[in-house]
């Protein structure tokens, strides 16, 4: 009995989704992604373990890490913590 209910629910969800996609204005909104921008994906070859007193600027200066910001796109430089790993060198691919 539970299996039949699950199959019915799955079918209902699938039909609802197809109905939404077939509605011209709604389908375009779901399938189109205007706000998505491609970002370079970092591949790290050298990492550093943040130590006491480190700042993003001091790490960049000490290791001459030119692409530091690009290689660490989600890094919060205002909130570095001891033991956090940061990327010092690597490549960026799209």
N, C-alpha and C positions, 0 to 999 in steps of 0.2 A: 504494500500500500504506500509506504513512504517513497519507494522508488518511482512509482507512477506520479506522485505529487511533485517530486524533484524534476522529472522529465517535463511535466506540464509547466512548471515554473520556468525552467530553462527555455522552453519553446515560447512562452509568453514574453520573456525578456528579449529573446532574439527577435521576435516579431516587432516588439516595441522599438528596438534599436533600428531595425530596417525601416520602420515607418518614419522615424525621426530623420534618418539619412535621406529618405525619399522626398521629404518636404524640402523644396528648393532652398528657401532661405536658411532653415535650420541645418541642413546638410552641409551647406557651404561654410557656415560658422564652425561646425565641428571639424570638418576636414581641412580647413584653411588655418594656418598658423602664422599670423602676421607678426606676432611678438617674439618669435623664436629666431635668435641669431646664432649663426655657427660660431663657436669659439674654438680656439686652438686647444688641442689636448696636449698637456705636458707629459713627457716621458723623462723621468729623473734618472740621471746617471751618478750623481753625487748628492748625498743627503747629509744633513748636519742635525745633531741633537742639541736643542736649545739649552743653554746653561744659565746660571744665575747672572743677572745683570745684562744679558743680551737684549738688544733691540734690533729691529729690522735694519736700521741704518748701520749699526755696528757690525752686523753680520755681512751686509753688502760690502762695507769698506774692508773688513778683514779678509774676505774671500774673493773680492773683486767679482762678485756675482752680478753681471750686467743684466741678465734676464730674470732677476729674482722675483719681481712682481708678476711677470707673466708665467713663471714656473710654479708660483704659489698663489693662484687666483682666489682661493677661498681663505687665505690667511688673514687673520685679524691682528695687525701689527700693534694695536693698542692693548692687546690682551695675550701676548706671548706667555707661555708657561714653560717652566723647566721640564725637560723630557719630551717636549714637542719636536717632531721632526719637520724640517723644512728642506726644500730642494735648492741646491746651490748651482747645479749645472745639469743640462739636459737638452732636449729638443722639443720643439712645438710643432705639432702636425694638425692639419684641419680635417 
